[in-house]
Structures are given as structure tokens and as C-alpha cells.
Amino acid sequence: MGFVTALELTLNDLRPHFLCTYLYELAGAYSSFYNADKVMVDDTAVKARRLLLCARTRTVLMTGLELLGIKPLERM
């Protein structure tokens, strides 16, 4: 399930757990990626793709949390 689908299910059924579950699974998948692969590598093309993945994941997580009324942390 993608972000749009999770959001549609949440809004259509008024059941926020769909969005919560999606965000939780996305955070877990991102954490696995981040632990397995270095983002800052010498290959500029690989680094660019990985930085883009990080930025897009951050955007989706922040948007989802804000929709749930949760203020995302800026830093940990």
C-alpha cells in the first residue's frame, strides 16, 4: 500500500490507523535501508539517488504526521 492509498482509506473510512500503519512501516523500511547502505558514498550518481530517497521519505513522514496532528521532530 502506498501513501495515497493509505490516505484515501483513512479519509473514506475515518480510520486513522491506516495512515499510522503506513507511516510505521515506512519508517521501518527506511531504517533498514539506512542501516544497510551508506548514503554518502563516492559514486555521485548513487549518492544522489540515496539522498533523494532520504528527502522523499522525510517529506512523506512529515506530511503524514502533520495530517495526524503530530508535530514532527526537527532533530533527534
DSSP file (Angstrom, degrees, kcal/mol; ACC not computed):
  #  RESIDUE AA STRUCTURE BP1 BP2  ACC     N-H-->O    O-->H-N    N-H-->O    O-->H-N    TCO  KAPPA ALPHA  PHI   PSI    X-CA   Y-CA   Z-CA
    1    1 A M              0   0    0      0, 0.0     2,-0.1     0, 0.0     0, 0.0   0.000 360.0 360.0 360.0 138.6    0.0    0.0    0.0
    2    2 A G     >  -     0   0    0      1,-0.1     4,-2.5     0, 0.0     5,-0.2  -0.431 360.0 -96.1 -99.8 177.3    1.3    3.5   -0.9
    3    3 A F  H  > S+     0   0    0      1,-0.2     4,-2.5     2,-0.2     5,-0.2   0.909 122.0  50.4 -60.7 -45.6    0.8    6.8    0.9
    4    4 A V  H  > S+     0   0    0      1,-0.2     4,-2.7     2,-0.2    -1,-0.2   0.918 111.9  47.7 -62.3 -43.8   -2.1    7.9   -1.3
    5    5 A T  H  > S+     0   0    0      2,-0.2     4,-2.6     1,-0.2     5,-0.2   0.924 112.2  49.2 -63.3 -44.6   -3.9    4.6   -0.8
    6    6 A A  H  X S+     0   0    0     -4,-2.5     4,-2.1     1,-0.2    13,-0.2   0.898 112.7  48.5 -61.3 -40.1   -3.4    4.8    3.0
    7    7 A L  H  X S+     0   0    0     -4,-2.5     4,-2.6    -5,-0.2     5,-0.2   0.907 110.7  50.1 -67.8 -42.0   -4.6    8.4    3.0
    8    8 A E  H  X S+     0   0    0     -4,-2.7     4,-3.2     2,-0.2     5,-0.3   0.925 111.7  48.0 -62.0 -44.8   -7.7    7.5    0.9
    9    9 A L  H  X S+     0   0    0     -4,-2.6     4,-2.0     1,-0.2     6,-0.4   0.902 112.2  50.4 -62.2 -40.2   -8.6    4.7    3.3
   10   10 A T  H  X>S+     0   0    0     -4,-2.1     5,-1.0    -5,-0.2     4,-0.9   0.932 117.2  38.7 -62.6 -46.6   -8.1    6.9    6.3
   11   11 A L  H  <5S+     0   0    0     -4,-2.6    -2,-0.2     3,-0.2    -1,-0.2   0.896 117.3  47.9 -74.6 -40.9  -10.3    9.7    4.9
   12   12 A N  H  <5S+     0   0    0     -4,-3.2    -2,-0.2    -5,-0.2    -3,-0.2   0.881 125.7  28.4 -69.1 -37.9  -13.0    7.5    3.3
   13   13 A D  H  <5S-     0   0    0     -4,-2.0    -1,-0.2    -5,-0.3    -2,-0.2   0.453  99.8-127.3-102.2  -2.6  -13.5    5.3    6.4
   14   14 A L  T  <5 +     0   0    0     -4,-0.9    -3,-0.2    -5,-0.2    -4,-0.2   0.920  66.7 133.9  51.9  47.2  -12.5    7.8    9.0
   15   15 A R    > < -     0   0    0     -5,-1.0     3,-1.6    -6,-0.4     4,-0.4  -0.837  37.2-173.2-128.9  92.4  -10.0    5.3   10.4
   16   16 A P  T 3> S+     0   0    0      0, 0.0     4,-2.3     0, 0.0     3,-0.4   0.625  71.8  83.3 -65.4 -12.7   -6.6    6.9   11.0
   17   17 A H  H 3> S+     0   0    0      1,-0.2     4,-2.7     2,-0.2     5,-0.2   0.791  82.4  63.2 -64.2 -23.8   -4.9    3.6   11.8
   18   18 A F  H <> S+     0   0    0     -3,-1.6     4,-2.0     2,-0.2    -1,-0.2   0.938 108.1  40.6 -62.8 -44.9   -4.4    3.0    8.1
   19   19 A L  H  > S+     0   0    0     -3,-0.4     4,-2.6    -4,-0.4     5,-0.2   0.898 114.4  53.1 -69.5 -40.7   -2.2    6.1    7.9
   20   20 A C  H  X S+     0   0    0     -4,-2.3     4,-2.4     1,-0.2    -2,-0.2   0.927 110.4  47.3 -59.7 -45.6   -0.5    5.2   11.2
   21   21 A T  H  X S+     0   0    0     -4,-2.7     4,-2.5     2,-0.2     5,-0.2   0.913 111.6  50.7 -63.6 -43.2    0.3    1.7   10.0
   22   22 A Y  H  X S+     0   0    0     -4,-2.0     4,-2.5    -5,-0.2    -2,-0.2   0.937 112.2  46.3 -60.4 -46.7    1.7    3.0    6.7
   23   23 A L  H  X S+     0   0    0     -4,-2.6     4,-2.5     1,-0.2    -1,-0.2   0.889 111.9  51.5 -64.8 -39.0    3.9    5.6    8.4
   24   24 A Y  H  X S+     0   0    0     -4,-2.4     4,-2.0    -5,-0.2    -1,-0.2   0.928 112.6  45.3 -63.0 -45.6    5.2    3.0   10.9
   25   25 A E  H  X S+     0   0    0     -4,-2.5     4,-2.4     2,-0.2    -2,-0.2   0.873 112.1  52.0 -67.7 -37.0    6.0    0.5    8.1
   26   26 A L  H  X S+     0   0    0     -4,-2.5     4,-2.6    -5,-0.2     5,-0.2   0.925 109.1  50.0 -63.5 -44.2    7.7    3.3    6.0
   27   27 A A  H  X S+     0   0    0     -4,-2.5     4,-2.3     1,-0.2    -2,-0.2   0.890 111.6  49.1 -62.0 -39.1    9.8    4.3    9.0
   28   28 A G  H  X S+     0   0    0     -4,-2.0     4,-2.1     2,-0.2    -1,-0.2   0.910 111.7  47.9 -66.2 -42.6   10.9    0.6    9.5
   29   29 A A  H  X S+     0   0    0     -4,-2.4     4,-2.2     2,-0.2    -2,-0.2   0.900 113.0  48.6 -64.9 -40.9   11.7    0.2    5.8
   30   30 A Y  H  X S+     0   0    0     -4,-2.6     4,-3.0     2,-0.2     5,-0.2   0.909 109.4  52.6 -65.5 -41.6   13.8    3.4    5.8
   31   31 A S  H  X S+     0   0    0     -4,-2.3     4,-2.1    -5,-0.2    -2,-0.2   0.904 109.3  49.4 -61.2 -41.5   15.6    2.4    9.0
   32   32 A S  H  X S+     0   0    0     -4,-2.1     4,-1.6     2,-0.2    -1,-0.2   0.923 112.7  47.6 -63.2 -44.2   16.5   -0.9    7.4
   33   33 A F  H  X S+     0   0    0     -4,-2.2     4,-2.5     1,-0.2     3,-0.2   0.945 112.0  49.4 -59.5 -48.7   17.8    0.9    4.3
   34   34 A Y  H  < S+     0   0    0     -4,-3.0    -1,-0.2     1,-0.2    -2,-0.2   0.844 112.6  47.2 -64.3 -34.7   19.8    3.4    6.3
   35   35 A N  H  < S+     0   0    0     -4,-2.1    -1,-0.2    -5,-0.2    -2,-0.2   0.795 117.6  42.6 -75.2 -28.0   21.4    0.7    8.4
   36   36 A A  H  < S+     0   0    0     -4,-1.6     2,-0.4    -3,-0.2    -2,-0.2   0.797 115.7  42.0 -89.3 -30.4   22.3   -1.5    5.4
   37   37 A D  S  < S-     0   0    0     -4,-2.5     2,-0.3    -5,-0.2    -1,-0.2  -0.960  74.0-128.0-128.0 133.4   23.6    1.2    2.9
   38   38 A K        -     0   0    0     -2,-0.4     3,-0.2     1,-0.2    12,-0.1  -0.566  13.9-160.2 -72.2 138.8   25.8    4.2    3.3
   39   39 A V  S    S+     0   0    0     -2,-0.3     2,-1.4     1,-0.2    12,-0.2   0.889  80.8  61.6 -85.4 -44.6   24.2    7.3    1.9
   40   40 A M  S    S+     0   0    0     10,-0.1     2,-0.2    11,-0.0    -1,-0.2  -0.657  74.3 150.9 -89.4  88.0   27.4    9.4    1.5
   41   41 A V        -     0   0    0     -2,-1.4     6,-0.1     2,-0.3    -2,-0.0  -0.663  57.0-111.3-112.6 169.3   29.4    7.3   -1.0
   42   42 A D  S    S+     0   0    0     -2,-0.2     2,-0.6     4,-0.1    -1,-0.1   0.837  94.4  88.5 -71.1 -33.6   32.0    8.3   -3.6
   43   43 A D     >  -     0   0    0      1,-0.2     4,-2.6     2,-0.1    -2,-0.3  -0.553  67.8-156.8 -69.7 112.3   29.8    7.4   -6.6
   44   44 A T  H  > S+     0   0    0     -2,-0.6     4,-2.3     1,-0.2    -1,-0.2   0.837  88.9  52.6 -65.1 -33.9   27.9   10.7   -7.2
   45   45 A A  H  > S+     0   0    0      2,-0.2     4,-2.1     1,-0.2    -1,-0.2   0.925 112.5  44.5 -67.8 -43.1   25.0    9.0   -9.0
   46   46 A V  H  > S+     0   0    0      2,-0.2     4,-2.4     1,-0.2     5,-0.2   0.923 113.9  50.6 -65.5 -43.9   24.4    6.5   -6.2
   47   47 A K  H  X S+     0   0    0     -4,-2.6     4,-2.5     1,-0.2     5,-0.2   0.907 109.5  50.8 -61.3 -42.0   24.8    9.3   -3.6
   48   48 A A  H  X S+     0   0    0     -4,-2.3     4,-2.1     1,-0.2    -1,-0.2   0.911 111.2  47.8 -62.8 -43.2   22.3   11.5   -5.4
   49   49 A R  H  X S+     0   0    0     -4,-2.1     4,-2.2     2,-0.2    -1,-0.2   0.906 113.6  47.4 -65.2 -41.0   19.7    8.7   -5.6
   50   50 A R  H  X S+     0   0    0     -4,-2.4     4,-2.2     2,-0.2    -2,-0.2   0.880 111.3  50.2 -69.9 -37.6   20.1    7.8   -1.9
   51   51 A L  H  X S+     0   0    0     -4,-2.5     4,-2.5    -5,-0.2    -1,-0.2   0.885 110.1  51.4 -66.3 -37.2   19.8   11.4   -0.9
   52   52 A L  H  X S+     0   0    0     -4,-2.1     4,-2.7     2,-0.2     5,-0.2   0.911 108.6  51.1 -64.1 -42.9   16.7   11.8   -3.0
   53   53 A L  H  X S+     0   0    0     -4,-2.2     4,-2.2     1,-0.2    -2,-0.2   0.913 111.1  48.6 -59.7 -43.4   15.2    8.7   -1.3
   54   54 A C  H  X S+     0   0    0     -4,-2.2     4,-2.3     2,-0.2    -2,-0.2   0.927 112.7  47.6 -62.3 -45.6   16.0   10.2    2.2
   55   55 A A  H  X S+     0   0    0     -4,-2.5     4,-2.1     1,-0.2    -2,-0.2   0.908 113.5  46.6 -64.4 -43.1   14.5   13.5    1.2
   56   56 A R  H  X S+     0   0    0     -4,-2.7     4,-2.3     2,-0.2    -1,-0.2   0.883 111.7  51.2 -69.3 -37.3   11.3   12.0   -0.2
   57   57 A T  H  X S+     0   0    0     -4,-2.2     4,-2.7    -5,-0.2     5,-0.2   0.926 109.9  50.4 -63.9 -43.4   10.9    9.7    2.8
   58   58 A R  H  X S+     0   0    0     -4,-2.3     4,-2.7     1,-0.2     5,-0.2   0.911 110.0  50.8 -59.2 -43.5   11.3   12.7    5.2
   59   59 A T  H  X S+     0   0    0     -4,-2.1     4,-2.5     2,-0.2     5,-0.2   0.927 112.1  45.5 -61.7 -46.3    8.6   14.6    3.2
   60   60 A V  H  X S+     0   0    0     -4,-2.3     4,-2.7     2,-0.2     5,-0.2   0.927 114.7  47.8 -65.2 -44.8    6.1   11.7    3.4
   61   61 A L  H  X S+     0   0    0     -4,-2.7     4,-2.5     2,-0.2     5,-0.2   0.925 114.1  46.4 -62.5 -44.6    6.7   11.1    7.1
   62   62 A M  H  X S+     0   0    0     -4,-2.7     4,-2.4    -5,-0.2    -2,-0.2   0.920 113.9  48.1 -64.3 -43.6    6.4   14.7    8.0
   63   63 A T  H  X S+     0   0    0     -4,-2.5     4,-2.2    -5,-0.2    -2,-0.2   0.936 113.2  47.8 -62.2 -47.1    3.3   15.1    5.9
   64   64 A G  H  X S+     0   0    0     -4,-2.7     4,-1.4     1,-0.2    -2,-0.2   0.913 112.7  47.7 -61.9 -44.4    1.7   12.0    7.4
   65   65 A L  H  <>S+     0   0    0     -4,-2.5     5,-3.0    -5,-0.2     4,-0.3   0.914 111.4  50.6 -64.1 -42.2    2.5   13.0   11.0
   66   66 A E  H ><5S+     0   0    0     -4,-2.4     3,-1.2     1,-0.2    -1,-0.2   0.882 106.9  54.5 -63.6 -37.4    1.2   16.6   10.4
   67   67 A L  H 3<5S+     0   0    0     -4,-2.2    -1,-0.2     1,-0.3    -2,-0.2   0.822 107.7  51.0 -64.2 -30.2   -2.1   15.2    9.0
   68   68 A L  T 3<5S-     0   0    0     -4,-1.4    -1,-0.3    -3,-0.2    -2,-0.2   0.481 123.0-108.4 -83.6  -3.0   -2.4   13.1   12.2
   69   69 A G  T < 5S+     0   0    0     -3,-1.2     2,-0.5    -4,-0.3    -3,-0.2   0.694  76.8 133.6  83.8  19.6   -1.9   16.3   14.3
   70   70 A I      < -     0   0    0     -5,-3.0    -1,-0.3    -6,-0.2    -2,-0.2  -0.903  54.9-134.3-106.7 127.3    1.6   15.2   15.4
   71   71 A K        -     0   0    0     -2,-0.5    -9,-0.0    -3,-0.1    -5,-0.0  -0.701  26.3-132.4 -81.1 115.7    4.4   17.8   15.2
   72   72 A P        -     0   0    0      0, 0.0     2,-0.2     0, 0.0     3,-0.0  -0.335  20.3-110.8 -67.3 148.3    7.4   16.1   13.7
   73   73 A L        -     0   0    0      1,-0.1     3,-0.1    -2,-0.0   -11,-0.0  -0.510  13.7-150.5 -73.7 145.3   10.8   16.5   15.4
   74   74 A E  S    S+     0   0    0      1,-0.3     2,-0.3    -2,-0.2    -1,-0.1   0.831  79.6   6.9 -81.6 -35.8   13.4   18.5   13.5
   75   75 A R              0   0    0      1,-0.1    -1,-0.3    -3,-0.0     0, 0.0  -0.971 360.0 360.0-144.7 156.5   16.3   16.6   15.0
   76   76 A M              0   0    0     -2,-0.3    -1,-0.1    -3,-0.1    -2,-0.0   0.311 360.0 360.0-123.7 360.0   17.0   13.5   17.1
